[in-house]
Structure formats: C-alpha cells, structure tokens
Amino acid sequence: MREAIRTRPRYGAVLALVFAVGFGPAACGGEGDGAATEKTGAETTPEPASEAPAASEVDLPDGVTAEMFAQGKQIFGGVGICFTCHGQSGEGMPNLGANLTDSQWLHSDGSYEGIIATITAGVPAEKSTSGSPMVARGGTNLPDDQIAAVAAYVWTLSR
C-alpha cells in the first residue's frame, strides 16, 4: 500500500502542465493541440522582453507615466501572457499574434486609446489576419489599470 502511494503521480503538477499547454495558446486563438509539449522547459521559459525601448527613450502618450510603461512591460512578458502570441519582444508569432513592433496597425489606429480598446475587446477570428482570435483582455482577468499599462508598453514597441 505504501509503495503505491509513493509511485502515484502528483496531480497538482499534472493539472498545471495540462492548463499551461491546453489553455495558454487558447488565449490568443491557438487550438491548444499540445504542440508546445515538443519543446523543453528551457525553450518555453519566458525571458524578459529586452528589445523594447526604455521609457526615457520614447515620448509617452499623454497621461502615461514611466511607471505605467515599466508595469506594462512586466505584465506583457508575465501574467498578461501577451508574449504567448505576440512573442517576447512583440514581433509576433506565425498564425497567432500580430507583429506589434512595426508601423502597421491591423485592428486599431495605433493610438494609445485604440490599443486599449483592442486589448479590452479582443479581435474576432473573422477579422484576424491569422484566422486566430484574440480573446478579450488576452484571455486574462487583468483590471483596466493593468490593461492601460500593457497598452502603454505596446504603444512604445512601434515607435
């Protein structure tokens, strides 16, 4: 009996893995087909976004502070899971998320307010160039102030 208990899998770890593989891609319209399981842990561990300019290098939109920019950068590469579809540096992922570093805005006019609106409402699959939807708030429960911070960071990526 004790031997059976020792060899039983840790269900918490299994559930966490299933959630990460199954639901992570779903936030940006991926099918969650398990393709990420082919990568090793070292390849899937996000690194902080380093390609973006520092807040001091870019004129920020009215009402945006350097602190909001820094918070947005952290959220983009972390709990906001934006990097899952848009890539760690915002350059996009094939068949998932658009490139946020160029001057072409697909679902917004590129204004700070437009970016907030796009993140908040999402992008339906039929309007997406990849055919993959971006669910509202990127599939997270981020509050409005954190959405605004992410939008501040995203706004700087193309400038």
Secondary structure, DSSP 8 states (H G I E B T S, - for coil): -HHHHHHS--HHHHHHHHHHHHHTGGGGT----SGGGGS-HHHHS-----SS--GGGS---TT--HHHHHHHHHHHTTTT-THHHH-TTS--BTTTB--SSSS--SSS-SSHHHHHHHHHH-B-GGG-SSS--B-GGGGS---HHHHHHHHHHHHHHT-
